[in-house]
Amino acid sequence: MEDRVEKPLKIAYMGNNVLGVGFKIAGITDAFVVSDTEGSEAKLKELMGSDDIGIIIMTSSVRKLVRDRRLAESITTSIMPLVVEVPELNEQMQEEDTLRQLILRAIGIDITRNV
């Protein structure tokens, strides 16, 4: 029988510098500051093609920069890596955009529900 050793997957962040610093403090070493369409799409393609990235956290402003339709489609349908969109610091959050709702939308599981 073959023993498989699963290697740990990393979390990457794409967005502004302020949140990038916060995510680096939280231990995410792969934090990238992007501010234009070309840079955003190139970095996103690179991260999505990487075999050691499990989750990509991107700000809503970076998500809006993505113009490539195939790439935009893969953001919403990708399971590995999972792409999670978070609001900007100064962005007005709507009531339903709580962290619980963001996770529910991203992975389809309510993490607060008792089993």
VEXKOLPA-46154 format. One record per atom (N, C-alpha, C, O, CB): residue in three letters; x, y, z. Coordinates in steps of 0.05 Angstrom, whole numbers, padded with zeros to 5 digits, always signed. Glycine has a CB too. Layout:
N
ALAXYZ/...
// end
This chain:
115
MET+00017-00023+00000/MET+00000+00000+00000/MET+00018+00025+00000/MET+00038+00026+00014/MET-00019+00000+00024/GLU+00011+00044-00016/GLU+00026+00068-00019/GLU+00019+00089+00002/GLU-00004+00095+00006/GLU+00022+00080-00047/ASP+00039+00099+00016/ASP+00035+00120+00036/ASP+00038+00147+00022/ASP+00058+00152+00009/ASP+00055+00118+00060/ARG+00017+00163+00025/ARG+00018+00190+00013/ARG+00023+00210+00034/ARG+00010+00211+00055/ARG-00009+00196-00002/VAL+00042+00227+00029/VAL+00048+00249+00048/VAL+00037+00274+00036/VAL+00046+00284+00015/VAL+00079+00251+00054/GLU+00017+00285+00049/GLU+00005+00310+00040/GLU+00023+00334+00049/GLU+00029+00336+00072/GLU-00024+00313+00050/LYS+00030+00350+00030/LYS+00046+00374+00037/LYS+00027+00396+00045/LYS+00005+00399+00033/LYS+00065+00382+00015/PRO+00034+00412+00064/PRO+00016+00434+00072/PRO+00014+00455+00050/PRO+00033+00461+00037/PRO+00026+00447+00098/LEU-00010+00465+00047/LEU-00015+00486+00027/LEU-00014+00513+00040/LEU-00021+00516+00063/LEU-00042+00481+00013/LYS-00006+00533+00025/LYS-00003+00560+00036/LYS-00027+00577+00029/LYS-00043+00571+00011/LYS+00023+00573+00025/ILE-00030+00599+00043/ILE-00050+00619+00038/ILE-00036+00643+00026/ILE-00015+00652+00036/ILE-00066+00627+00064/ALA-00047+00654+00005/ALA-00036+00678-00008/ALA-00056+00701-00006/ALA-00080+00696-00006/ALA-00028+00673-00037/TYR-00046+00725-00005/TYR-00062+00749-00004/TYR-00055+00767-00028/TYR-00032+00771-00034/TYR-00059+00764+00023/MET-00075+00779-00040/MET-00072+00799-00061/MET-00089+00823-00055/MET-00113+00821-00050/MET-00079+00787-00090/GLY-00077+00847-00054/GLY-00093+00871-00048/GLY-00075+00894-00042/GLY-00053+00897-00052/GLY-00111+00865-00025/ASN-00086+00912-00024/ASN-00071+00936-00017/ASN-00050+00931+00004/ASN-00049+00910+00016/ASN-00091+00957-00008/ASN-00033+00951+00008/ASN-00010+00948+00026/ASN-00019+00946+00055/ASN-00007+00931+00070/ASN+00009+00971+00022/VAL-00039+00961+00063/VAL-00047+00962+00091/VAL-00057+00934+00100/VAL-00048+00924+00120/VAL-00069+00982+00095/LEU-00075+00922+00085/LEU-00085+00896+00091/LEU-00062+00875+00088/LEU-00061+00855+00103/LEU-00109+00888+00074/GLY-00044+00880+00069/GLY-00022+00862+00065/GLY-00004+00860+00089/GLY+00004+00838+00097/GLY-00005+00871+00041/VAL+00001+00882+00102/VAL+00017+00883+00127/VAL+00002+00867+00149/VAL+00014+00851+00163/VAL+00022+00912+00136/GLY-00024+00871+00151/GLY-00040+00856+00170/GLY-00039+00826+00166/GLY-00036+00811+00185/GLY-00069+00866+00170/PHE-00041+00818+00141/PHE-00040+00789+00135/PHE-00012+00778+00140/PHE-00009+00755+00149/PHE-00049+00784+00106/LYS+00009+00794+00135/LYS+00036+00785+00141/LYS+00040+00782+00171/LYS+00053+00763+00180/LYS+00057+00805+00130/ILE+00029+00800+00187/ILE+00030+00798+00216/ILE+00016+00772+00225/ILE+00024+00759+00244/ILE+00018+00823+00230/ALA-00006+00766+00211/ALA-00021+00741+00218/ALA-00007+00716+00209/ALA-00016+00694+00215/ALA-00049+00743+00205/GLY+00015+00718+00195/GLY+00031+00695+00187/GLY+00029+00687+00158/GLY+00041+00667+00150/GLY+00022+00672+00203/ILE+00015+00702+00142/ILE+00014+00696+00113/ILE+00038+00709+00100/ILE+00040+00733+00097/ILE-00013+00707+00101/THR+00056+00692+00091/THR+00081+00702+00079/THR+00078+00710+00050/THR+00093+00727+00040/THR+00103+00681+00082/ASP+00059+00698+00036/ASP+00055+00705+00008/ASP+00034+00727+00005/ASP+00011+00721-00002/ASP+00046+00679-00007/ALA+00042+00751+00011/ALA+00024+00774+00009/ALA+00034+00793-00013/ALA+00057+00801-00013/ALA+00022+00790+00036/PHE+00017+00798-00033/PHE+00025+00814-00056/PHE+00008+00838-00059/PHE-00017+00837-00058/PHE+00023+00796-00081/VAL+00021+00861-00063/VAL+00007+00886-00067/VAL+00004+00890-00097/VAL+00023+00890-00112/VAL+00022+00911-00054/VAL-00021+00892-00106/VAL-00027+00896-00135/VAL-00046+00919-00137/VAL-00064+00924-00120/VAL-00039+00870-00148/SER-00043+00934-00159/SER-00060+00958-00162/SER-00070+00963-00190/SER-00085+00982-00195/SER-00045+00982-00152/ASP-00061+00947-00209/ASP-00071+00951-00237/ASP-00080+00924-00249/ASP-00074+00903-00238/ASP-00048+00963-00254/THR-00095+00926-00270/THR-00107+00902-00283/THR-00086+00882-00291/THR-00088+00859-00286/THR-00124+00910-00306/GLU-00066+00892-00306/GLU-00045+00874-00316/GLU-00030+00859-00294/GLU-00027+00835-00295/GLU-00025+00890-00333/GLY-00022+00874-00273/GLY-00009+00862-00251/GLY-00026+00843-00235/GLY-00017+00821-00226/GLY+00002+00883-00232/SER-00051+00850-00231/SER-00070+00833-00217/SER-00075+00807-00231/SER-00074+00785-00219/SER-00097+00848-00213/GLU-00080+00809-00257/GLU-00086+00784-00273/GLU-00061+00766-00274/GLU-00064+00742-00272/GLU-00095+00792-00301/ALA-00038+00778-00277/ALA-00013+00762-00279/ALA-00008+00748-00253/ALA-00001+00724-00253/ALA+00011+00780-00287/LYS-00010+00762-00230/LYS-00005+00750-00204/LYS-00026+00728-00198/LYS-00020+00707-00187/LYS-00005+00771-00182/LEU-00051+00734-00205/LEU-00073+00714-00200/LEU-00068+00689-00216/LEU-00072+00667-00205/LEU-00100+00727-00206/LYS-00061+00692-00241/LYS-00055+00668-00258/LYS-00032+00652-00246/LYS-00033+00627-00245/LYS-00049+00676-00287/GLU-00012+00666-00237/GLU+00011+00653-00225/GLU+00003+00637-00200/GLU+00011+00614-00196/GLU+00033+00673-00218/LEU-00012+00650-00182/LEU-00020+00637-00157/LEU-00039+00614-00163/LEU-00037+00593-00150/LEU-00034+00658-00139/MET-00058+00617-00181/MET-00077+00596-00187/MET-00063+00572-00200/MET-00072+00549-00198/MET-00099+00606-00205/GLY-00040+00577-00214/GLY-00025+00555-00226/GLY-00005+00542-00207/GLY+00006+00521-00214/GLY-00011+00565-00250/SER-00002+00553-00184/SER+00017+00542-00165/SER+00006+00518-00151/SER-00018+00518-00143/SER+00026+00564-00144/ASP+00022+00498-00147/ASP+00012+00474-00133/ASP+00015+00475-00103/ASP+00008+00455-00090/ASP+00026+00450-00144/ASP+00026+00496-00092/ASP+00029+00498-00063/ASP+00011+00519-00050/ASP+00014+00525-00026/ASP+00058+00504-00056/ILE-00007+00531-00066/ILE-00026+00550-00055/ILE-00054+00537-00053/ILE-00064+00527-00072/ILE-00027+00576-00074/GLY-00065+00538-00028/GLY-00091+00526-00024/GLY-00114+00547-00023/GLY-00136+00541-00031/GLY-00091+00511+00002/ILE-00107+00571-00013/ILE-00127+00592-00011/ILE-00115+00618-00021/ILE-00093+00625-00014/ILE-00138+00595+00018/ILE-00130+00633-00037/ILE-00122+00660-00046/ILE-00143+00679-00034/ILE-00167+00677-00040/ILE-00121+00662-00077/ILE-00134+00698-00018/ILE-00151+00718-00007/ILE-00146+00743-00024/ILE-00123+00752-00026/ILE-00145+00724+00023/MET-00167+00755-00035/MET-00163+00779-00051/MET-00184+00800-00043/MET-00206+00793-00035/MET-00166+00773-00082/THR-00176+00825-00044/THR-00195+00846-00037/THR-00214+00850-00060/THR-00209+00843-00083/THR-00180+00873-00031/SER-00237+00862-00054/SER-00257+00867-00074/SER-00247+00886-00096/SER-00256+00884-00119/SER-00282+00879-00061/SER-00229+00904-00089/SER-00218+00922-00110/SER-00201+00907-00130/SER-00201+00913-00154/SER-00202+00945-00097/VAL-00186+00887-00121/VAL-00170+00871-00139/VAL-00188+00854-00156/VAL-00183+00851-00180/VAL-00150+00852-00123/ARG-00210+00843-00145/ARG-00229+00827-00160/ARG-00241+00844-00183/ARG-00246+00833-00205/ARG-00252+00817-00142/LYS-00246+00869-00177/LYS-00258+00887-00198/LYS-00238+00893-00220/LYS-00246+00901-00242/LYS-00267+00913-00185/LEU-00212+00890-00215/LEU-00192+00896-00235/LEU-00190+00873-00256/LEU-00180+00878-00278/LEU-00165+00900-00222/VAL-00199+00849-00249/VAL-00197+00826-00267/VAL-00217+00829-00290/VAL-00241+00829-00286/VAL-00202+00800-00252/ARG-00206+00832-00314/ARG-00222+00836-00338/ARG-00224+00811-00355/ARG-00244+00807-00370/ARG-00211+00858-00355/ASP-00205+00793-00353/ASP-00204+00768-00368/ASP-00228+00750-00360/ASP-00229+00743-00336/ASP-00177+00753-00365/ARG-00246+00744-00378/ARG-00270+00729-00371/ARG-00264+00701-00361/ARG-00277+00692-00342/ARG-00288+00726-00396/ARG-00245+00687-00373/ARG-00238+00660-00364/ARG-00227+00661-00335/ARG-00233+00645-00318/ARG-00218+00647-00382/LEU-00210+00681-00330/LEU-00199+00684-00304/LEU-00220+00691-00283/LEU-00220+00680-00261/LEU-00176+00705-00304/ALA-00238+00709-00291/ALA-00260+00716-00273/ALA-00278+00692-00267/ALA-00287+00689-00244/ALA-00277+00739-00286/GLU-00283+00676-00287/GLU-00299+00651-00283/GLU-00284+00632-00264/GLU-00297+00620-00247/GLU-00304+00638-00310/SER-00258+00629-00268/SER-00244+00610-00251/SER-00242+00620-00222/SER-00240+00604-00204/SER-00215+00606-00262/ILE-00244+00646-00217/ILE-00245+00657-00190/ILE-00269+00646-00175/ILE-00268+00638-00152/ILE-00245+00688-00190/THR-00292+00646-00189/THR-00317+00637-00176/THR-00321+00607-00175/THR-00336+00597-00158/THR-00341+00650-00190/THR-00307+00592-00192/THR-00312+00563-00193/THR-00288+00547-00182/THR-00292+00523-00178/THR-00317+00555-00221/SER-00266+00559-00177/SER-00242+00544-00169/SER-00246+00533-00140/SER-00255+00547-00122/SER-00218+00562-00169/ILE-00239+00508-00137/ILE-00239+00495-00111/ILE-00211+00493-00100/ILE-00207+00495-00076/ILE-00253+00467-00113/MET-00192+00489-00118/MET-00164+00487-00110/MET-00147+00503-00129/MET-00143+00493-00152/MET-00155+00458-00109/PRO-00138+00526-00122/PRO-00141+00538-00096/PRO-00169+00552-00094/PRO-00181+00560-00114/PRO-00119+00559-00092/LEU-00177+00554-00070/LEU-00202+00568-00064/LEU-00197+00598-00064/LEU-00178+00607-00051/LEU-00214+00559-00036/VAL-00213+00614-00078/VAL-00209+00643-00079/VAL-00231+00656-00062/VAL-00255+00652-00067/VAL-00210+00653-00108/VAL-00222+00672-00042/VAL-00241+00685-00024/VAL-00237+00715-00027/VAL-00215+00726-00026/VAL-00236+00676+00006/GLU-00259+00729-00032/GLU-00259+00758-00035/GLU-00267+00771-00009/GLU-00287+00763+00003/GLU-00278+00767-00058/VAL-00251+00790+00000/VAL-00257+00804+00025/VAL-00260+00834+00018/VAL-00247+00844-00001/VAL-00235+00800+00046/PRO-00276+00849+00034/PRO-00279+00877+00028/PRO-00254+00893+00036/PRO-00238+00885+00052/PRO-00303+00888+00043/GLU-00251+00916+00023/GLU-00230+00935+00030/GLU-00235+00946+00058/GLU-00257+00945+00068/GLU-00228+00958+00009/LEU-00215+00958+00070/LEU-00218+00970+00096/LEU-00239+00992+00097/LEU-00255+00993+00115/LEU-00192+00982+00106/ASN-00239+01010+00077/ASN-00257+01032+00077/ASN-00283+01026+00062/ASN-00300+01044+00060/ASN-00244+01056+00064/GLU-00287+01002+00053/GLU-00311+00994+00038/GLU-00334+00990+00058/GLU-00331+00977+00078/GLU-00306+00969+00021/GLN-00356+01000+00051/GLN-00381+00997+00067/GLN-00390+00969+00065/GLN-00397+00959+00043/GLN-00403+01017+00058/MET-00390+00954+00087/MET-00400+00927+00087/MET-00430+00926+00091/MET-00441+00940+00108/MET-00386+00910+00109/GLN-00443+00910+00075/GLN-00471+00907+00078/GLN-00476+00887+00101/GLN-00458+00872+00108/GLN-00485+00897+00052/GLU-00500+00887+00112/GLU-00506+00870+00135/GLU-00500+00841+00130/GLU-00490+00827+00147/GLU-00534+00874+00143/GLU-00506+00831+00106/GLU-00503+00803+00100/GLU-00474+00796+00095/GLU-00467+00772+00093/GLU-00519+00795+00077/ASP-00456+00815+00092/ASP-00428+00810+00086/ASP-00412+00806+00112/ASP-00390+00818+00114/ASP-00416+00832+00070/THR-00422+00790+00130/THR-00406+00783+00154/THR-00386+00762+00146/THR-00388+00750+00124/THR-00425+00774+00177/LEU-00367+00757+00163/LEU-00347+00737+00157/LEU-00360+00710+00152/LEU-00352+00695+00135/LEU-00326+00735+00180/ARG-00381+00704+00168/ARG-00395+00679+00165/ARG-00407+00677+00137/ARG-00405+00655+00125/ARG-00417+00676+00186/GLN-00419+00698+00128/GLN-00431+00698+00101/GLN-00410+00696+00079/GLN-00414+00683+00059/GLN-00448+00723+00097/LEU-00387+00710+00083/LEU-00366+00708+00063/LEU-00356+00679+00061/LEU-00351+00669+00038/LEU-00343+00726+00071/ILE-00353+00666+00084/ILE-00343+00638+00083/ILE-00365+00620+00071/ILE-00359+00602+00055/ILE-00336+00628+00111/LEU-00390+00624+00078/LEU-00412+00608+00067/LEU-00413+00611+00037/LEU-00416+00591+00023/LEU-00439+00617+00080/ARG-00410+00635+00027/ARG-00410+00640-00002/ARG-00386+00627-00015/ARG-00389+00617-00038/ARG-00411+00670-00008/ALA-00363+00628-00002/ALA-00339+00618-00014/ALA-00338+00587-00015/ALA-00330+00576-00035/ALA-00314+00628+00000/ILE-00345+00574+00007/ILE-00342+00545+00008/ILE-00368+00530+00010/ILE-00369+00505+00008/ILE-00325+00538+00031/GLY-00390+00544+00015/GLY-00416+00531+00015/GLY-00423+00516+00041/GLY-00441+00500+00042/GLY-00418+00512-00007/ILE-00407+00522+00062/ILE-00412+00509+00088/ILE-00415+00530+00110/ILE-00399+00548+00112/ILE-00389+00489+00095/ASP-00436+00527+00126/ASP-00440+00545+00148/ASP-00424+00535+00172/ASP-00431+00515+00185/ASP-00471+00547+00156/ILE-00401+00549+00177/ILE-00383+00539+00198/ILE-00393+00543+00226/ILE-00382+00532+00245/ILE-00356+00553+00195/THR-00414+00558+00230/THR-00425+00563+00257/THR-00448+00544+00264/THR-00457+00543+00286/THR-00435+00591+00259/ARG-00456+00528+00245/ARG-00478+00509+00249/ARG-00468+00485+00266/ARG-00448+00473+00260/ARG-00490+00499+00223/ASN-00483+00479+00287/ASN-00476+00456+00304/ASN-00483+00430+00290/ASN-00503+00427+00277/ASN-00491+00457+00331/VAL-00465+00411+00293/VAL-00468+00386+00279/VAL-00481+00366+00298/VAL-00485+00343+00290/VAL-00442+00375+00268/
// end
